[in-house]
Amino acid sequence: MKERFEKYFSQQSIGFAFLVFGGILFYFILSRIEDVLSWIGWVLAVFKPFLWGLIIAYFVNFFVVFFERRVFQKIKNGRTQRSAAMICGFLLALIIVILCIAIIVPQTADSISGLIGNASGYIKNFTAFATAFAANHAWATNILDWATIKLTGLEDSLPSFLTDYVLPYTVDITTKITSIIVNLFIAIVVSIYFLARKERFYAQTKKLLYAHMKTEKVERLLQLTKLSNETFSSFISGKLLDSLIIGILAFICLSIFHFPYALLVSVIIGITNIIPFFGPIIGAVPCFFIILIVDPAKALWFLLFILILQQVDGNIIGPKILGYSIGLSAIWIVFAIVIGNQLFGFIGMVIGVPLFAIIYILFKEWSENKLRQKQMPTSTEEYATEKNKIRY
């Protein structure tokens, strides 16, 4: 009896100590949140080349696997097969990047330059159009006055923006670009090493896990890794392909109907379409104002086109490419995007949905296992009363 009491007391003491320590640590983190975030930023900056190397290796690995399984499958020597697949994979990735830079970047830069250079004339044309429109619609007068003040201020601020902000930071921008190039070179070298030795890294990781963790926990962790890889690879690759198709369709249609700055608008639409749920709205707003200033008569037609394009994407192109549902309702998608944006900006908005989907699946499995232990139903419909039936 005494031994059981001492064992129970010991377990309770350890649990209470961990609880107190966890509370103190949590309070310390909250009280010094800026320092903690600054330290995390410093750590990420130090390991940035390696993180980018992992990301590059992750995406190039799709090409490497394709070449290994479809092109060089007859090569018996494993090292030779891997080397050939890696060379072709990196060359294909390089060709894609060069094509994007050569085709999109110069024309997009010209469009932006032309938009800024002709801003004064566009604003005058828009003001004349809006004045004529307001003459026949009294309710538009106040809106016209507000818009005229804002656009005039924008026109006046463009030269000062270039003089006061862009030119003084030219040296700083050049330094950052140089740093990016150096980090990119290191990242490519790291990615080559990871791809060449990926099976050995995987084996070493499993060896360490089995050495220092219980077998069932390692198996669960490996299962989680597989789930994460399948969710991220399917969602990210599918979303990138979907956004590429949407951008190309937008460029073709906008060019056919002679919308201004078709390439610039299509690039914005394609990039923002990567963001789930909010992407079409985020991309449509700046594009609408660009077209509104340049050619006000086509602005409303542009909104109609975006509505049709997103319906086609949401009901035809998206489901065909992704081939599966992320498994989250609209409210959880919004939650994941908002939290991801607050933590990591644009990248967080993209990866927030698949990351939250993984957390959602794990929490769902954990909850359902608890219910099975209690011999209770796991179906949500079982917990709805007759007076409050679940309807879809």
C-alpha angles and dihedrals in degrees: 000000000000092000092051090049092049091047092049092046091049092051091047091049093051091048092048091048092052090048092052093044091049091050092050091047092048091050091048091051092049093047092050098033094135092053091046092051090046090052091048089050090051092050091048090049091052093049095036096111091052093046091050089046090056091048093049091047091049094055098037088050088073089063093042092053090047093053092044094051102034109026110023099028091119094060106103098194107086097206093048091048092049093046093051092046092049093049091051092042095053092042091053091048090048092050091051092050093046092049091050091049095043096046106030108028101056095045092043090050090049090050092051091046091049091047092053094042094050095038093109093055093043091051092050091049091048092049091051091049093047092048091053090047093048091051088068097037116051094191091063095060096086092045090050092052091050093047093047092053092048095046093046089052090049091051092050093046098052097078093043090048091056092045100042102035114016101044098044091053095047092104092047091049091049091051091050092048090052090050091049091051092050092047090047091053091050090046092054091050090049092048091052090052093047093050094046092051103027095123092051092048089051091049092048091050092051090047092054092045094051090046096054105026138054115270095241091051091050090050090050091048092050089049089051090050091052091048092049093049093049093047096046097040094047095044100041097042092043093047093049092051091045092051091047091054092046091050092050093047090048092051093049094048095042091049093049092053093042099241113174118259092006095172095047091048092046092051091052091048093048096048096045091045087072087073109083120235098349097046098090091048094046091050096043096055100063091037090053092053092047091054091040092058095042100038113003093183091065098046096089091044087055091055090051090050092050090050092052093043093052091048089054090047096046097045105030118012100035098050092044094053101036092040093195143054119254087229097237130115120234095262092055091047089053090047092051093048095048094048092043091051092050093050105036109006119221094355089052091053090054100044096032094084099052090040092052090044089059092049089047093051093048093048091047092051091047092050093047091050089054090051092049090053088055090046091240128139118269097203114103091217090065090067095055116097125224090256092049106041119174112247125190 
